[in-house]
Amino acid sequence: MSLGLPTKRHMADIVIIGGGVIGLSIAYELAGQGASVQVLERGQFGQEASWAGAGMIIPADPKSATTVDARLQAESFVRWPGWSRLLYEESGVDNGFMNCGGIQLSSDSSGIELARSAQQLRGCGAIVEALDADQLRLLEPNMNPDITNAIHLPQMCQVRNPRHLKALLTACHVRGVTLTAGATVTGFQRQGARLNAANTTTGAIRAGQFVVCGGAWSESILASANCSVDVEPVRGQIVLLDDFTKPLRRIVEVGPRYLVPRADGKILIGSTEEWTGFNKGNTAEAVAELIRFATNLVPTLKSAGVARFWSGLRPHAKRGIPYLGQAPETENLFVATGHFRSGLMLSPITGLLMRQLVLGQELLIPLDELSVRSSRVLV
Ligand SMILES: Cc1cc2nc3c(=O)[nH]c(=O)nc-3n(C[C@H](O)[C@H](O)[C@H](O)COP(=O)(O)OP(=O)(O)OC[C@H]3O[C@@H](n4cnc5c(N)ncnc54)[C@H](O)[C@@H]3O)c2cc1C
């Protein structure tokens, strides 16, 4: 397919920089419209934040969503079942998407934070049921009996990140996307208001349009194209337990901490929020604290095995909402980054909207407030 752009043999119409869930979702959508797409990934595809995340998908209803952030969440939420089915049909890989339900607990004794969260979720159209101690015990018999105040989110879902990335990668390949691993973008070649090529460690790659989806590294990639965004890495550590007794069925959230039970008996414990630059290590203190958190909530987990632990760098947009839009000074450069704690959840809608933007199609959600220039700040 030609997009009315300068054509050259073997030159992709569109080059995407960054092969995480955001870059791959956009590539998948664009290739589905017949565009020729190449994704450049510095390391191996889908091995950074997108691999490390917990895969929680929070419910919302497009009919209730009024703000742009709520619309993003709601339009993404309703797309997950169909998106997963289509990926499965095209790739043969089951991404583990399922409606497991979720429970939120108070992180403070007053319960004010939980009440606020329930109100916010209801405002987004999610089903929220208050639970007393007996009701909680009926749903999750292994939870600590001292817990008396909870809310139930029956629509909450989860996806298994590594499997989802494998499905996306395979489906991109099937749709004809050129997937180039081990190519670090170091800068761009410019002519006036347009970019001609991305300079990489393996040579210059020419294209008609460029989309930067570099996760926590987006700020420096974009700076080399004279585009300024405020995105920083925020480390999140995770511990994985292995408990064949499957003591938990639903996701449990307490403020920023959570337990995510997988169908095979694995339980993820997450997560920290740490401003430690690009350091992706694990610390004894955080691993111990996460295990303490889990065994306090579900005491039988004291006998669970520790399978492994890891960390990832979330791309945090300091203004509080992601950047989805066109770069101000460059007509063929686009940006999709800064999804912080919601990048997995928001990946279907990000893929769709960026495809619409790059191909000049009508936008499902206006992107003005998410543009690089927008001064809107979410507090
Ligand atoms: C512990 C943890 C738990 C999380 N839990 C959830 C959750 O439950 N639900 C949810 O929705 N989200 C969750 N997230 C957030 C989610 O994982 C991120 O928002 C999402 O993965 C961001 O995707 P991305 O593609 O922008 O970034 P990444 O996955 O980091 O991808 C960016 C890619 O760009 C590549 N790159 C960087 N620089 C260059 C360059 N110069 N040239 C070429 N390539 C480059 C990188 O190698 C990387 O592969 C969690 C994150 C963490 C860390």
The ligand as an SDF file (V2000), in Angstrom:
LIG
                    3D

 53 58  0  0  0  0  0  0  0  0999 V2000
    5.8910   -4.0950   37.4670 C   0  0  0  0  0  0  0  0  0  0  0  0
    4.9530   -3.5540   36.4360 C   0  0  0  0  0  0  0  0  0  0  0  0
    3.5920   -3.8710   36.5050 C   0  0  0  0  0  0  0  0  0  0  0  0
    2.7050   -3.3820   35.5510 C   0  0  0  0  0  0  0  0  0  0  0  0
    1.3960   -3.7730   35.5920 N   0  0  0  0  0  0  0  0  0  0  0  0
    0.5310   -3.3600   34.6270 C   0  0  0  0  0  0  0  0  0  0  0  0
   -0.8130   -3.8130   34.6270 C   0  0  0  0  0  0  0  0  0  0  0  0
   -1.2190   -4.6200   35.4600 O   0  0  0  0  0  0  0  0  0  0  0  0
   -1.6560   -3.3470   33.6280 N   0  0  0  0  0  0  0  0  0  0  0  0
   -1.2260   -2.4700   32.6800 C   0  0  0  0  0  0  0  0  0  0  0  0
   -2.0130   -2.0720   31.8260 O   0  0  0  0  0  0  0  0  0  0  0  0
    0.0550   -2.0240   32.6830 N   0  0  0  0  0  0  0  0  0  0  0  0
    0.9420   -2.4380   33.6200 C   0  0  0  0  0  0  0  0  0  0  0  0
    2.2300   -1.9890   33.6380 N   0  0  0  0  0  0  0  0  0  0  0  0
    2.6040   -0.9320   32.7100 C   0  0  0  0  0  0  0  0  0  0  0  0
    2.9010   -1.4510   31.3210 C   0  0  0  0  0  0  0  0  0  0  0  0
    3.7200   -2.5880   31.4110 O   0  0  0  0  0  0  0  0  0  0  0  0
    3.5650   -0.3410   30.5020 C   0  0  0  0  0  0  0  0  0  0  0  0
    2.7840    0.8290   30.5290 O   0  0  0  0  0  0  0  0  0  0  0  0
    3.7120   -0.7760   29.0420 C   0  0  0  0  0  0  0  0  0  0  0  0
    4.3790   -2.0100   28.9720 O   0  0  0  0  0  0  0  0  0  0  0  0
    4.4850    0.2610   28.2370 C   0  0  0  0  0  0  0  0  0  0  0  0
    4.6900   -0.2830   26.9540 O   0  0  0  0  0  0  0  0  0  0  0  0
    5.7070    0.3990   25.9480 P   0  0  0  0  0  0  0  0  0  0  0  0
    5.6340   -0.3970   24.6940 O   0  0  0  0  0  0  0  0  0  0  0  0
    5.4460    1.8590   25.8950 O   0  0  0  0  0  0  0  0  0  0  0  0
    7.1240    0.2670   26.6670 O   0  0  0  0  0  0  0  0  0  0  0  0
    8.2070   -0.9650   26.6800 P   0  0  0  0  0  0  0  0  0  0  0  0
    7.5510   -2.2730   26.8580 O   0  0  0  0  0  0  0  0  0  0  0  0
    9.2550   -0.5920   27.6630 O   0  0  0  0  0  0  0  0  0  0  0  0
    8.7600   -0.9200   25.2240 O   0  0  0  0  0  0  0  0  0  0  0  0
    9.6050    0.0900   24.7370 C   0  0  0  0  0  0  0  0  0  0  0  0
   10.5880   -0.5840   23.8030 C   0  0  0  0  0  0  0  0  0  0  0  0
   11.3850    0.4080   23.1590 O   0  0  0  0  0  0  0  0  0  0  0  0
   12.6830   -0.1360   23.0030 C   0  0  0  0  0  0  0  0  0  0  0  0
   13.6520    0.9440   22.7990 N   0  0  0  0  0  0  0  0  0  0  0  0
   14.0720    1.8470   23.7180 C   0  0  0  0  0  0  0  0  0  0  0  0
   14.9680    2.6810   23.1720 N   0  0  0  0  0  0  0  0  0  0  0  0
   15.1120    2.3080   21.8620 C   0  0  0  0  0  0  0  0  0  0  0  0
   15.8940    2.8000   20.7760 C   0  0  0  0  0  0  0  0  0  0  0  0
   16.7150    3.8570   20.9280 N   0  0  0  0  0  0  0  0  0  0  0  0
   15.8260    2.1650   19.5820 N   0  0  0  0  0  0  0  0  0  0  0  0
   14.9830    1.1050   19.4080 C   0  0  0  0  0  0  0  0  0  0  0  0
   14.2080    0.6070   20.4040 N   0  0  0  0  0  0  0  0  0  0  0  0
   14.2580    1.2110   21.6160 C   0  0  0  0  0  0  0  0  0  0  0  0
   12.9150   -0.8820   24.3030 C   0  0  0  0  0  0  0  0  0  0  0  0
   13.9660   -1.8320   24.1950 O   0  0  0  0  0  0  0  0  0  0  0  0
   11.5440   -1.5020   24.5560 C   0  0  0  0  0  0  0  0  0  0  0  0
   11.4320   -2.8230   24.0480 O   0  0  0  0  0  0  0  0  0  0  0  0
    3.1590   -2.4980   34.5400 C   0  0  0  0  0  0  0  0  0  0  0  0
    4.5160   -2.2030   34.4580 C   0  0  0  0  0  0  0  0  0  0  0  0
    5.4110   -2.7250   35.3800 C   0  0  0  0  0  0  0  0  0  0  0  0
    6.8760   -2.4190   35.2580 C   0  0  0  0  0  0  0  0  0  0  0  0
  1  2  1  0
  2  3  1  0
  2 52  2  0
  3  4  2  0
  4  5  1  0
  4 50  1  0
  5  6  2  0
  6  7  1  0
  6 13  1  0
  7  8  2  0
  7  9  1  0
  9 10  1  0
 10 11  2  0
 10 12  1  0
 12 13  2  0
 13 14  1  0
 14 15  1  0
 14 50  1  0
 15 16  1  0
 16 17  1  0
 16 18  1  0
 18 19  1  0
 18 20  1  0
 20 21  1  0
 20 22  1  0
 22 23  1  0
 23 24  1  0
 24 25  2  0
 24 26  1  0
 24 27  1  0
 27 28  1  0
 28 29  2  0
 28 30  1  0
 28 31  1  0
 31 32  1  0
 32 33  1  0
 33 34  1  0
 33 48  1  0
 34 35  1  0
 35 36  1  0
 35 46  1  0
 36 37  1  0
 36 45  1  0
 37 38  2  0
 38 39  1  0
 39 40  1  0
 39 45  2  0
 40 41  1  0
 40 42  2  0
 42 43  1  0
 43 44  2  0
 44 45  1  0
 46 47  1  0
 46 48  1  0
 48 49  1  0
 50 51  2  0
 51 52  1  0
 52 53  1  0
M  END
$$$$
